[in-house]
Amino acid sequence: MANIKKGDLVQVITGAKQTRGGDRGKQGRVLEVFAEKNRVIVEGVNFVTKHVRVGQTQRGTKTGGIETVEASIHVSNVALIDPKTKTPTRVGFREEVVEKNGVKKTVRIRYAKKSGEDL
């Protein structure tokens, strides 16, 4: 089961500090998750320049040039943000029994563990 999912608010916990031009400490929403590669794309983090070849659209307008896009970052380099304290936290799972249409089923539910301020 994945600790981080699409739409989660995460914070970058490794890399260079923002004062040195890095992304550590930045927060953003997860746009995409690549589970097989253990990587995520976070909104506003890890920008790279991409050179796009010049082409034409159906209307005849030219496309191409240099674009900046968000690149993927390893899932171990981000931490989920606790919704209550707004600080990075670890993710835990607990099993609960859910009854639906008279059928009991055990499901795993993801929750944010206690942050450093709560301890």
Secondary structure, DSSP 8 states (H G I E B T S, - for coil): --SS-TT-EEEE-SSSBGGGT--BT-EEEEEEEETTTTEEEETTSSEEEEEEEEEE-TT--EEEEEEEEE--EEGGGEEEE-TTT-SEE-EEEEEEEEEETTEEEEEEEEEE---TTT-
